Amino acid sequence: MTVQADRTDWLLAHGRRLDLARGRLMAIVNVTPDSFSDGGQHFGAESAVAHALQCLEEGADILDIGGESTRPGAAEVSPAEEQDRILPVIERLVRESDALISVDTYRAETARLAIAAGAHIVNDVHGLQREPDIAKVAADTGAGLCIMHTGRGREKLPDMIEDQFAFLNRSLEIAEAAGIARGAIVLDPGFGFAKETEAENVELMARLDELKAFGLPLLVGTSRKRFLGTITGRSTPERDPATAATTVLLRMKGAAVFRVHNVAINRDMLAVTDAILEAERQVKAGER
């Protein structure tokens, strides 16, 4: 693997791009009845669109629209049902806003239809390894691509960072073979996806900076996850402060994009953290 210099420009579909020089927020918009935190709260186009627009007002940079729960044990939905849930939401958001829109799917056809409807990013929780044709969709459309690490359905290596590199390098090989521009890719270490214990997830946070060796921006999704409840004793809806604490720590470790339920609290955390990082940069450069 060739390590490249850090970059800050994320190339997206429809000629869009996003500067990742500062932390960015990806708002979770689950058009599902059974997601672990907000299932059923925004199930239906009207409710989902209203929630998405509220997230934009609170400071979201990206809206991540999903039609199938990825919580452990969740039932799969058919491609047609997934598309029926999310496509009307994407179409409405394209008409009513200038938002950057991500589609949370591993299905190639859903991704194709979502991008045709106006989405800019494909967020694949299987890292291109469940439906490899999704890589061709991303390449053909110029979509931004989030490649996530997962340990589900396979034997993991004993060292978590070695497993990250083994899995994600395979995903990057698929992306390269499909012709996806490197500037379109961000990586997600997949907190909670077959990282079952508090200890595993905390170690992954502590070692996140090791993933900077990929030379690609990092997206993280710790929002309201079970390990935060184990640490704090809080129920799922009460985990936003703990989530915000991880946002600060992971931004300091080098993460660029943060997938969250509560945009407002994480916006403030990122603003403070980025101000500190900029002060550090200026001190090191002799500008202060």
N, C-alpha and C positions, 0 to 999 in steps of 0.2 A: 504493500500500500504506500502510495506517495503522499506525504504530508504537504499540504498546500498552505499558503499564507491565509490567515483569517480573512474572510470577506464579510461585507455587511449588506450587500444587495441581494435580495431574494427575488428571482425571476418568476413571474406568474403568468397565467393565461390572459388572453385578451389584451396583451401589451402592457399589463400592469407590473409593478415591482414594489417591493417594500424595503425600506432602509432599516437594517437591524443594528445600527450603531447604538441605539438605545433599546431598552427592554420593551417588548410588545405583548399585548394581551389578546388571546384567542378566547372568545366567549363561547361557552358550551350551550348549544341550543338542541336539546334532545326532543325530537318529535316522536316520543315513545311512551308507552304506558308502564314500562317496567325498568327504566334505568335506576341505578342504585340510589341516587340522591334525589333526582327531580322527576322521576318517572311519573307520567300522567299530568304534571303541572302545565306542560305546554303541548299537550297531545291534541293536535288540530292546527290547521294552518293559521287561523286568526290569532289564537293564543301564542303560537310560536313566533309569528311575525311581530306581534306586539312586544314580546319578550326580547326578541333580537334588536328591535329599534331602541328599546330601553337600554340594552347593553351598549349600543353605540353612543347614546347620550352620556353614559357613565364612563366612557373612555375606551371601549373595545376597539382594537385595530382590525380584528378578523372575527367573523361569525362562523363557527364550526357547526354545520347542520348534519345531524345524524338521525337515521330512521330505524336503527336496530341496536338494542342494548348490548354492550360488551361486558357487562358484569359477569362474574363466574356463575355458570349454571343457567344463564338466560337462554330462552328458547330462540332459535333462529327464525327469522321471518323470510318469506319468499322474496325474490328480487322484485316482483311486481308490487308487493305490499310496501317494501322499502321505498321504491320509487314513488308510489302514490302518496306516501307520507311527506317526502322531502321536496319533490320537484315543485309543487305549488308554492311552498315556502320560499324556495330559491327564486322562482319567477317573480313573486311579489316583492321580495327584497331588492331584486335588480331594478324593478320599476320604481320603488319608493325610496331608494337610497343609492349612494355610491360606494357601499361597503365592499370590502374584500370578503369573499365568501369561500369557505372551505367545505368540502363534502367528506364526511366521516364514513368511509366505506372501503371494503376490500374487493368489491365486485366491479369488474371492468365495465360492464354495460351500465351500471348505475353511475359510475364515474363519468362515462362518456356523455350520458344524458344530462347529468348535472352541469358539466362544463358547457354543453350546448345551451343549457338554460341560463348560463351566465356565471357559474362558479369559476373560481380562479385557482383553487388549490385542491389536491387530493390528499386526504389524511388516511393512510392505510395501516390499521393496527396489526396486520400480518406482514408488514414489511415487504410486500410484493411477492411473498412466498406461498400464498394460498391460491391466488389467481394471477399468475405472472403476466397475463394479457393486459392487466391494468397498467403495466409499465409502458406498453405500446400506446395506450390511450394518453398517458401523461406526455410521452414523447411527441405524439402527433399533434396534440393540442397546445403544447408549450406550458402546461399547467405546472404550478409549484407543487412540490411533492414532499410530504412528511413520511419518512420511513421509520416505523416504530419497531423496536425490539420486543419480542415476546418469547417466553419460555413455555407457553402452553402447547401441549400435544407433542412434546419431544423431551429427550434427556438433555439436561443442561450440564455444561462443564462445571467443575467444582469452584473455580474462581469466577466470580460474577463479571469482572471486566474482560477476562479472556472470552467468556461466553458472549458478551456484548460484541466484541470484535469479530468472533467467528460468525455470528448470525448476521450482523450488519454488513460485514464484508461480502457475504453471499448476496445480500439484498443489493448492494452497490454493484456487484457484478451483473445482476439482472438489469439494473438501471442502465449501466453502461452499454450492455448488449442491445438494449432497446433504443439507444440513442438519446437518452435524457441528458440534458445539459447539467453539468455539475452545479452550476449556479442556481438551478431550480430546486436543489435538494436541501432539506434539513433533516436531522436525525432526532429521534425520540427514544430515550432509554427504557420507556415503558414501565414506569412505576406501577406496582400492583399487578402486573401481568405475569403471573407465575413467580412473583416475588412475594411469598406468602406471609412472611413474618415481619414484625417491626424491625428486627435486626437487619434483615436483608435490605429493606428499603432505606434505613438509616445509613447503612454502609454504602449503598449506591449514591446517596446524596453526598456523603463524605468524599467519595472517589470520583464524583462527576467530572472534575477537571481532567481526569485521565482520558476522557473521551474527546478532549480537544485535539488529540493527536490525529483525528480524522480530518481536521482542517475544514469542518463543515459546521454551520450553526446548529445549536441544540435547542430543541423544544421539549418542555417538561410538563407533565400533567400529574400533579400530586393532589389536586383539589378534592377535599373532603374524603380522602381515601381511608380505608379501614385502619391502616397502620397509624394514622394520625389520631384516630379514636383510641387505639391501644395506648398510645403515649399520653394522651390528655384525659382520657376517660369521658370524652364528649360524644354525644350522639351525632349522626351524620349532618343534620342541619346546623349543628353548633361548631363545626370544624373550620369555619372561615378564618378566624384569627390564626389558627395553627397553619392553615394553608398559606396565609400571608407571610408567616415566619419562614416557611420553606421558600417562598418567592424571593425574599431578601437573600437568604443563604445561597440559593441556587443561582441567582443573578451574580452574586460575588464569585461564584465558582465558574461562571462563564456562560450560563444559559441565556438564550436570546428571546425566546417566545414562551409564554406561560398560558397554558390552557386551564381556564378557571370557570367556576360557577358564579362567584361574586366578583364582578368587575371592579366596583367602586373601591373596596378595601385594598385590592391588589394594585390598582392604579396608584394609590397613594404610596404604598410600599415601594413600588418601582420608581416613582418620582424621587423619593428620598435616596434610595440606593443608587440610582444613576447620578444624582448630584454628588454623592460621596465618591463614586468611581471617577467622575470627571475631575474632582478636586485631587484625587490621587494621581491621575494622569498629568495634571498641570504641575504638581509638585515634582514628579519624576522628570518632567520635561524642563524644569527650571523656570516655569512661568509664574510660580508663586514664591 
